[in-house]
Amino acid sequence: MAQLSSLMDGFAPSAISEIFSLANRLKGEGRDIVDLSVGEPDFLTPDNIKQAGIDAINNNITKYTDVSGTAALRAAVARKFKRDNDLDFTPDQIVIDAGVKPLLFHGLQAMLEPGSEVVLPTPCWASYGGMIKLAGGIAVPVRCPQSKGFKLQADDLEAAITPQTSVVMLNSPSNPTGAAYNRDEMRALTDVLLRHPHVWVLADDIYEHITYGSFSFVTPAQVEPRLADRTLTLNGVSKAYSMTGWRIGYGGGPQKLMSAIVNILSQNNGNPPSISQAAAIEALDGPQEVLAKRAKEFQLRRDYVLGRMKDMRGLTCHAPEGAFYLFPDCAGLIGLNTPDGAKINSSTDLARYFLEAYDLAVVPGAAFDFDPNIRISYATSMGNLVKACDRLTAACAALR
């Protein structure tokens, strides 16, 4: 009998996909589901960017491009890295892919030997662990509790690095917590990394432009230029410019690494969509005022939900520096019973209870290798957030 790859052993639908599926089924039954599980901005792609895509179609920019992306887009990315991050890349040190997610995976493929270790601060985005496994690596989770702002500490990073470590992954601002490292916090980590020259640094900066108040975003190679020859800096247009469906991610790094990624892409992907690449040039080179405007709206939403959460039974929450997520601790609700008598044993049980009994979709912390927490996305209208907070307050109060 034909067998599946042994890599599939242990792979199962994530807790996120289970919630998505259940929420969609309930919506199909006519239920009024308030969905706080989706990790994409509710804003529309700006009109100037959409027009650039339309112009690309009308100008027949619909053919294959270079595997690494068009020269025009790579030049625009180089300008963006210099403008926003003070990073100097030549266009041949930049690669474009069909989203940050595949580029992250292709980067791991280029950096990892079978059995290599990847230091992974948790809670972390749900796909990191699976990508590390598929690329042949072994995830080494380092727990970053709410008491430490959900941030990796220098001593914990030092303790996690071994001769088998190949990559340290950093995501700031973070999915699912919204935690972001200021310059001093990032400096503490880069000082550790300087002492371990065999380790690659993978910086996932996709939420760079969604930060709050006076917080100033930094990325590892910006803080410590001596790490530039072993750092892959990843970003994209999805979150900042509300272009999730356009599927454009980009990365910059040392020439040998980027050439290796291009070799992988040539056998794997072909090229990113030509029309989306043309639109991404306009996103990066066009007016940028929309970024601050939308970040301010996200901050208003964050502050509203945090304010309401103070009166919710059993939930405590760190105030995130960025992204559009809250990751409250729900330990005060674990072990309680629903009005129907079902015991809440985990964040997964809690998320299912919120959805089935109160038509409210959130993501259990188990999806991010961290319990007992839930992830709340406030990338939705204020009207929906008011309704969601009313339901969440009632749902927590109803537990016995």
N, C-alpha and C positions, 0 to 999 in steps of 0.2 A: 504494500500500500504506500502511495506517495505521502511523504511527511512534510510538515511545515518546518521552517527553520527553527532551531532551538532558541534563537533570539526572541521568538514569540512567547516563550515560556514566561509566565508572570505578567505578560501584557494584558491589560483589561481596560474596558472603558473607564475613563477618569470620572471622579466624582462630579466634575464640571459637566461633562457630557450627559451624565445621568440626570442632573438637575435640568439641563437644557431640554432634554427629551421629555421629561415629565411636565415641565412648564409649557412646552409647545403642545403636548397632548391636551392639557387642561384648557389652554387657549382655544384649541380646536373644538372643545366641548362647550365653548361659549363663556367660560369663566373669565372674570375681570382680573387678570393676573398683572400685578405691578412687578415688573422685572428689574431687579437690581443685581442681576448676575452677569450682565453683558459688559465686556471690557472694551467698548469702543465709544468714541464721542458721539453724542446725539446731534451735534452741529452738522451742517451740510458742508460739503466741499466748497470752498470759496469760488465765486463766479469766474474770476480771472483764471483760475486753475482749470475749471471745467472748459472754459473757452479755449484754452491752450490744447486740451485734448480734442475738442471739436475741430480746431484748425489743423491738428495733426492728421485727422481722418480726411479732411477736405483736401489737404496737400499730399495725400497718398503716402504718409509716413506709416506704412502698414507692413513693411517687409522685415526680414531678419535684420538684427543689429549685431555688433560685436558681442561675443559671449560675455565680456566683462561690462557691457553697457555702452551706450553711445559716447563718443568723445566729448560731445557737448554736455551731457549730464555729468560725466566724471569731472569735467572742468568746473561745473556748477557746485558739485559736492566739495571739491578742493577749496573753492571760494568760501563755502559755508563753514568748513572746518577751520579755516583761517579766521574768518569773521567772528564766529561764535566761540571757538575753543582755543584759538591761538595754536593750532596744529598745522604743520606744514607737510602737505602731501603733494606729490606730483600726480597727474592723472593716472599714470600707470601703477600707482600705489593704491588705487581705489577700484573697488569692484561693486557692481550693481547686481542685485538678485531680485527674484520675485517675492519680495517681502523680507523682513528681518529674520523671521523664523527659519526659512531655509538657509539664509546666509549664516546664521548662527550654527546650524547643523553642519554646513559645509566647512565652516571654520574649524569646528571640532574634529571633523574627519581629517583635515589637513594637519592638525596639531597632535592627535592622539595615536599612541601605539596601543596594541591590544593589552588590556590590563592596566593602562595608565590611570592614575588617580586625578580626579577633578574636585577641588575644594569648592563646596557649594553652600553658601550661607542660606539657612532656612529660617523663616518661610520663604519659599521661592516660587516662581512661576511654574505652573503644573507641567509644562513640557520639557523643562530642563533635564530632569532625571531620565526621561525616556530617550531624549536625544543623545545624552552621554552614553547610555547603554547601547543604542544603535550604532554609535560611532566607535564602539569597542572599549570604552572607558568604564571606570568605576567611580560612582559618585561618593564623595566623602562629605556628608552633611555636617554643618557646624551650626548648632542651634543659636539663634539670636533672639532672645526673649523681649517681650514688650518693656521690661524693666530697663533694658539697654537701648530702647528706642528702635528695636528690630534691626540693629546695625551690628555688623561684624566688628569685633574688637581686635586690636593689634595682637594682644597676647593669645587670643583664641586662633587667629590666623597663623601665628608662629607655631603653635602647637600642632596645627593640622597639616602643615607642610612636611613631607617626607621625601626621601630620594626618589620615590615612585610618583610624586606629584608632577603632573605635566601642565595643568591649567588651574588658575584661580578665576572664578566667575564673579563679577560684580555687576549688580543691576541697581542703578540709582537715577531717579526715584524708582522705587521698587513696586513691582506687582507681586504680592497682593497688599503690601502694607502702606505704600506711599512714602516710606522712609527714604531719606536722601542724605548723602554725606556732604557736610560742608568742607571747606578747604583743609582745616586742621584735622578733621576726622579722616579725610582721604590721605593726607600726608602721613598720618600714623600707619596706614596700611601700606602705602608705597614705600615707606622706610623699611618695613618688613620685607617686601618683595625685592628690594634692592639686594638684600642679603641672600637671595636664592636665585641665582642667574639661570638655573635650568627650567624655571617656571614661566609659562606663558600667562599673560593677563588678557582676559576677555571681558570687555566693558560693554554692557548692553544699556545704551543711553536713550532708548526709544521715548521715554517720558521727559526728556530734557527740558522742553519748553512749557511744562505744566508744573510750575513751582509757585510758592506762595509768599506773600509779604516781602521781606528784605532778603530772603534766601537767595544765594548766588550759586548756580550750578557749576560744578567742576567735573572733569573726567580724569582718569588716572594719568595718562600720558601728558596731559596739560599740567598737572601738579608736579609730576616728576618726569622731565624730558628724557632722563637716562633710561626710562622704561620703554621708550618709543620703539626700539628695535625688537621688542617682544610683546607688543600690545596690539590687539585687534580691537579697534573702536567701531562699534556698530550703532547705526541709527536708521531712521526712515521717515517717511512722510505720513504714515498712517495716523498716528495719534495727534501730532501737532496740527496737521492741516486737514484732519477728518477725511483721510483718503484710504481707509481700511480696505476697500474693495479694489483699489487701483494696483495694489501689490507691488510696491517698490520699497526695497531696503537697500542700504548702502553701508560700506565699511571701508576703513582705511587702516593700513598697517605696513610693516616692512615688506620690501619687494619680494623676498623669497616666499613669504607666507601668501601674499596675494597672488603670486604666480601659481602656487600650488592650488589655491582655491579655483583659479581660472581653469586649471587642468581638470579639476573635478567637475566644474560646470560644463566644460566642453563635452564630457562624456555623459552628463546627467541631465542638465536642464536646457541646453541651448541658450537662449537669451531671454531677458525680461521683456514684457510687452512693450513694443515700440511706442504706442500711443501713450501709455502711462509714463514712459520715460520723458516724453515731450512735456506732459503736464507737470512732472516733478521738477523740471527745469524752472518752470514758471513759479512753482511753489517756493523753491529755494532762492531764486533771484528776484522774485516779484515783491510787492508790498508785504511787510512783516507785521504790521500793526495788529492784525487779527490775532496773533499769538498772545499778546498781553491782554487783549480784550477778553478772549475766551478763558485764559487762566484766571482772570478776576471773577468771571462768572462761576467757574469751578470752585473758587475759594468761598464765594457766598454760599454755595450748596454745601460744601464741606462744613462750614461753620454752623449752618442751620441743623444739619443732621447731628453733629457733635453736641449742639445745645440741647436738642431733643433727647439724645441718648443719656444725658445726665439723669433723666427721670425714668429711665427704663430699668426694670428689675433685672439684675443678674448680668449686666453688660458693663464692661469698662473698656475705654478706648484711648489709644495714643493718638495725638493730633499729628497727622502726617505733614511732611514738608512739601510733598508733591504728588503727582499722578492724580487719579480720581477714584481712589479706593479708601475705605475704612476697614480695619481688621480687628474688630472688637473681641476681647476675651469674653467667652461665655461660660466660664467655669462655674459661675453661680447658678447656671440653669441645668448643668449636667447632674443626673440622678433624680431630677424631678419627674413628675408624671403629667401627661396630657389630660384634659378633661375626660377623654375616653379611657383613661387608665393605662396608656402605653408609656413605658419608661423611656426617658431621654438618656441614652447611654453615650452619645457622641455628638460631634457637630453635624455629622451626616443625618442622624436622627432628628436633630433640631431643625436643620434646613428642610427636611421633608415635612416636618410638622408645620413650619411656617407656610410652606407652599400648599399643602393639602388642606389645612384648616383655615388659613388666613389669606390665601391667594397672593402670597408674597414670595418671590424667588430671590434667594441669596445663595452663595456658594460656600459649602463647608470647608473649614480649614484643612481637613484631611486631604483635599485636592492639592494643597500646597505644602504637604509634609509637615503640618503643624496643627496640633489640636491642644485644647478646645477653643477654637476661634471660628468666626465666619467672615467672609469677605462681602462687603457691601459696595457696589458701584454707584456713585452718585452722578454718573454720566447720563442723566435724564432730567426732565423738566422739574422745576420747583413744585409744580402741581402734583406730579407723581411722587415727589419726595415727601410732601405733606401727607398724602394718602398712605405712603409706605410707613412713615413714622407712626401714624395713628394705628396702623395694623400691627406694627412691631411692638408698640407699647402694650396693646391689648393682648397679643399672643404671649408675651413674657409674663404679664400679670395673671393669665389664665392657668399657668402651670402650677401644679400642686406638689 
